[in-house]
């Protein structure tokens, strides 16, 4: 996000009129534990730092590091819940939130997070992640079964039409739930969910894809045979990389790819047990009981049976 000068000025003013220099530094290190004000500013530690000096440096550093939105989210948490039992109202914070929202973001006041407006853009990094950032991530891996036979047995134009329709189904299911498609190959896809209720979003996306495909095959599929999928959902730490080759080196991504290829039946969704820790019972009841596999305990969902 490109931060306008007017917003930078507003944030600086908000900080030095609301909190002390010491508290600004504490809140900055809540976002970045390695942040060193004195190294970044060049000011010796024995020199007193005024509120205005601290605000100027901290906001400039947050912008330069691409962490401005992250810092505003910290301020929102402090303003809402306080810090170490004390209240720290941040004057003018609502104006800052409004200004960021006008730059193509939605603010979720319940979770205190900003999200890209998916109808305007859906960048792989959500406009938030930086190369090397590690986040707990819910992953969805999808594979088209017998892709080579589909290509061999059907006219190329019809294959392109069917695959374009499938991609639209997948994109709608993923992006509408704040997910992002990180990879789309000829016969499969990898989607990621980092923000909001990511585990539920990944599960519901997979279920929606299977449900939509069920009706597409019966009502609109131009191919001689129905499209068939395998989908797997898994959660784990992922270090975000802009380079796809580096991204795929993450163990969590390797795990979900193996789950899909080795432990998932055709036209079904498999999900690792760690996905269900915060999932509503209504959703859980649509899945089978846990089954022990070589890839850990998994639960399954399929359209035809509802449960497996």
N, C-alpha and C positions, 0 to 999 in steps of 0.2 A: 504494500500500500504506500502510495506517495502521500506524505503528510504535508498539508498546506502550511505556509508560514503563519497564517492567522490562527490555525489550530495549535501550532507549536507555542505561539505567544499566549494563547488562552490557557494551555496546560501549565506553562511556567507560572503564570499569574495565580492560577488556582492553587498550585502547590505552595508557593511562598506566603499566600494569604491564609492557608488552612493549617499547615503543619510545620514543625521545626525542621531544621536541616538534619538533625540526628534521626528523626523519624523518616524523613525522605530516604536516607541511606538504608535504613532498616527495610523499608518497603521495596526498595530497588533490589536488595539482596534476596528478598523473598522470591523475586522473579529470576534473578541470576546470582546464585551463591558465590560465584567467583568475581563478581563485580568489585573493583577497587577504585573508589572515587579519587583518591589521592594520586594514584598512578595515571588515571585517565585525565585528570585536570592539571597535573604537574604542581599542584599546591602542596607545600610541605605540611606534614601533619601537625606541626606546632603553630600553624597559622589559623586563627579562628575563621570559621566559614559561616557567612551569613545565610539566612534563608534564601535570599535571592540568588546568591552565588551557587548554592546547592541546586536550586531548581533549574537554573540555566544549564548547568553541566549535566545533570541527570536526564533532563528531557532531551537534550542534544544527543547524549549517548544512546538513549533508548531508540531514538529515530535512526541514528547512524547504524545501530546494530540490527535494525529491522524488528525491534521488540516494542514498538510504541503501543500497539494494541494490547500486548501481554501486560505491559505496565499499567495501562488503564484498567484492565481486568483485576489486577491486584488492588488498585485504589478502590474499585467498586466493592470488592470483598471487605476491605477495611472499613469503608463507609457504611456498609450494610451490617457487618457483624462485629466491628471493632477489632482490637488487637490486644491480646494478653489481658483481657478483661476490661479494657478501657475503650471509650468511644472516640472515634476520630472522624468527625463529619468533614467531608471534602466539599467545600463550597464551589459551585460551578460545575460539578461533575456531570450533572444532567445535560448541560450545554455541550460538553465534550462528547458524551455518548450520542447526542443528536447529530453532531457534526460528523462523527465517524459513520453513523448510519446513512448519512447522505452521500457517502463515498462508496456505496454498494454493499453495505453490510447490514445484517439483521442482528439486533441485540436480544439475547435471551436473558431476561431479568431473573428468571428462576435459577439458572445455572451460572449467571454472571459471565456469559461468553458471547463473543461476536462470531458470526458466521457470514460467509459470502452469500449474497443473494443468488441462489442457484439459477434463477431465471435470467440473470444478467451475465454470469460467468461461473464456470465450474473448473477452476484450475486444479491440477493434481495436488498442489500443496495447500489448498484452501485459502490461498493468500496469506498464510500464517506460518507454515513450516519452513525451516531453513535446512539446507543440505547438512546432514549430520545430526539433526535433531532426533532424539529417541523418544518415542511415545508408546504407551500401551495401545494396541491397535486390534480391532476386530477385522478379520480378513474373510473375504468370500472368493472362493475359487470355483470357476465354472468351466466345464469342458463339453464340447459337442461330440456325442458318441458316433463312431463310424464316419467321421468326416470325409475320409478318402473315398468311401463307397458312395456317399451322397454326391460328391463332386463327379464321380465316374458315371453314375446312373441317371443324372439329371442334366438338362440343358444349362449352360453357364448362366444365362440370364435369370432363370428361375432360382438357381442356387443363390445368386446375388440378391434377388428379391427376398427370399426366405431369410437369409442371413442378416439383411438390413432390417427386416422386421424383428428378428430376434434381438439384434443390438438395440433397437428402440425400446423393446420390452425391458431389457437389462438396464439401460440408461435411466429410464423412468423410475424403475424400482430402487435403484441405487441413489441417484442424485436427489430424488424427492425426500430421502432420509439423511441428507447431509453427507452421503458417501461420495467417493470418487473412484472412477475407473482408472486404475494405474496401468493396466496393460490389456490390450485386446489383440490377440493373435488370430490366425485364420480359424482355429477351432476352439478357442477358449478365451477366458477373461480372468482378470484379477481385480477385485475391488477392495477398497479399504475404508474403514470408518474409525475416525479418531475422536471426534467431538460428540457432545450430547450423549444420548443413551446408545452408545455404539454397539453393544452386544445385541440388544433388541433390534436395532436398525439392521444389522447384518442378517439376523435370523428372518425378520419380516421381509427383507428384500429377497432372500432366497426362496421363501415360501411364495411370495408374489410372482416371481419369475416362473416357478413351476406351475402355479395356478393359471397364469396368463398363457403359458405355452400349451397347457391342456386344451384350452378353448381355441387357440390359434390353430393347432393341429387339426381340429375338427371343423373349423369354420373358414379358414383362410389360407392354409398351407398349400402352395402350388406344386409341391414336390410329390413324387410317387410314394414316398413313405413319410411317416411323421418324424419331426425333429425330436431327438432324444438327448437328454442332458444328464450329467452328474454334477452336483454342487456340494461343496464342503465349506463349513464355517468354523473358524478357529480364532483364538485370541492369544496375543502374546506381545512382547516388546519388539518394536521394529524401528530401526534407524533409517530415517527417510533419506533417500538419495535421488537426485535428479537423473543420474545415469541409471538406466534400467538394469544393466548388467550388475552394477554394484547393489542396486535395490534387491535383486533376486538372491543375493548372498545371505540375506537375513534368515536365520534359522526358523523363525515363525512362518515365513513365507514358504520355505522348503517343506515345513510340516504340513501346511494346508494343501499344498500341491500333492504330497504323498497321500494324505487322507482321501483326497478326491480320486486319485488314480488307483489306489490299492484297497480302499475300505468303503467305497460308496457304490451302491447298486445303481443301475440305470434308472433314470427318472425318479431319483430320490435326492434328498438333502441330508447330509451327515453333519453333525455338530459335536464338537468336543465338550466334555463335561464342564470345563471352566466357563463356557459361554452362558450357562444357565444360572449362575450364582445370583444374578439380579433380575431374572426374567419372570414376568407375571405368570401365575399358575395357569391362566387361560391359554397362554401360548404353550407352556410346557406340556399341557395335556394333549396337544396335537402331535407330540412326538412319542416315539417308542420309549420304553424303559432303557436304562443304560445297558450297553452290550460291551463286554471286554473284547478289545481287538489288539492287534500288534501295534496300533497307534494310540493306545489308551482307551479310556471309556468313551464311547460315542452313543449318541441318540439319533434317531432317524425320522424323517418325515417324507411322505409321498402323497400325491394328490388322490390317486385312485382309492387308497385305503385309509387315508387320513393318518393312520399309525402303521408302524411296521412291527 
